[in-house]
Amino acid sequence: MPAFPFEVSFAEVETRLDEFVGAVFSSLESEFLVMPKGEGFVEYVVFQTGYEALKRATAGFASMQAEAVLSAVLQTPISLIVLRTILGFTPSEWAYVASLKTSVKIDQGAARSIDRKIRRSPTKPLSPSPKTQERVAALVTTACDLIGAGTPSVPSEKIHRLDKADTKAGLTGVQSMANISVPYPMLLYERFLGRPFAGHRDSVSDLIGDSLEIRIEESLTQAGISYRKTKRAEKITGFDQTPDFIIPDEFNPLVVIEAKVTEDDGTARDKVTRVQHLADWNERRVRDGLQRYELIACIGGRGFGVRREDMRKLLLATKGKVFTPKNLDRLVSCSLLQGFRTHPKST
């Protein structure tokens, strides 16, 4: 008996829907344990270099003078990332607070650009434009002020972002952490609040999704199939929602592929909705006298393997054409893509 929904007719998919939900679930694999480093990944040795430069500039965190810290940042830029890590802020959050506390306007795009540039060349001295130096100086000044002040009082039902083992008591707390071993339970508690590698995972989320798209491209290329791979946020004529792949092109869409990866079930629900929208758009096209396209979903990550109802919706929207990394080698042979194949020996 066929194991996967793409092997049978849609009528059989509907008849055995719950069984095929289980089949797709069984073929899903999570890749959350292994992530791409991506451009701008900071190795610990480099991070430590920034930490030591910051420590020297502050006499072991005894004095957070903005001028001295800024000098260290310009000479060893990764120090700015270390400073942000002490705060526990994202680049955008830091920019927002700095804009409020200084007269310098720092938008989120500028903050992310500065952060990204430093991560790509973490030890190369900065030679910023006057505007960028003004922004970096505002970030540094704000950090020094916040770290020096410590955690302000807040209502008991709330918690302040600086209420951490190192910044709770102000500069003395940072200095103490730099001079003694960190209490392991506190380290674990703050790790529990923040999730290890969360920031890095967010920064490489596009790369994680790209890995699935690359495999789809390889399958299409090996089969000699013409295709149109769309760009992020690109507007495509004839579609109110841009799919990831159109075969052979947007002027004659006969096969449409959506590639989605997620480790979160809530996000998976949103991605299923996107596929459903493409299915609804397909029906609208047919009513307008246009040719129907075959809708294919290529999915990965444990997020899709949580909600059975979401998978039912996905199977119905694609009429059973749901593939995972485990069976992506059958993408061409088990879909209308086989009719576009020009390399007969390919999968």
C-alpha positions, 0 to 999 in steps of 0.5 A: 500500500502506498506510504505517502499522499503524493503517490495516490489520487486525491480521492484516496487522500481524502479517504485515508486523510488521517493515515496520510497525516501520520505518514507525513508526520513520520517523514518530518525531521527537525534540524534545530540541533544543527544550525548554519553558522552563516556570514557574521558568526562570531567564534568564542575566541573573537568574542573573548577578544572583545570582552578583554578589550572592554575589560581593559578599557573599564579597569576591570569594569570598575569605571564605565566611562563612555569616552574610554569604552568608545575608544575600545569599540573603535579599535576592537569593534567586537567590544560593542557586541560584548557591551550589547550582550551585557545589556541583553538587548537586540540591536533594535532595542538598544537603538530605541533606548539610545534614541530616547536617552540621547538626542541622536536618532538611531533607526532599527535599520541603522542599528542592525547595519552597524551590528552586522558590519561588526560581526562580519569584521569583528576585529578590524578597527572601525573608520565610521562616517561622522553620522555612524560614529555619532550613533555608535557613541550614543549607543555606548553612552546609553549602555554605560549609563544603564549598566552603571545605574543598575535595575530600577524599581518596578511593580512586583508583577513585572520584571525589568530587562536589566534584572540579571545576575550581572546588571541588577546591582549596577557596575558593582555587579558586573565587576563581581561577575568579571572577578569571580566564578558565576553561580551556576544556578543563576547562569541556568536560570538566565539561560532558561529565560533567554534560550541558548542560541536564540539570537543566532537562530533568528539571524540565520533563519533565512539560511535554514529555509534556503537549505530546503529551497536549494534542494528543490532547485537541485531536483529541478535542475537535475531534471532539466526543468525550467523554473522561476524562483522568486525573490523575497517580497517580490511582486509577481503578476497574476498572483496576489501572494508570491509563491517560492517557485513557478514552473515553467514561469509566471506567464504560464504557471502550471506547477507552483511550489511553496517551501516552508521550514519551521520548528514552531507549531504556531508559525507552522499554522501561519505557513499552512494558511499561506499554502491554503491561500495559494489553493484558493487563488488557484480556484479563482483563476479557474473561475476566471477561465485560466488554467489550474496549476498544481500546488506543491508544498515542500516542508521541513522542521518539527513545527509541522509535525504538531497539529494534525488539523493543520496537516489535514488542511495542508494535504487538502489544499495541495491535493496530497502533494506534500513533500519533506526532505526525506522524500524530496528525491521523488518530487519530480517523479510524483508530480506534474513536474515529470511532464517538464523533465528533459533529463530522463535519468534524473529523479 
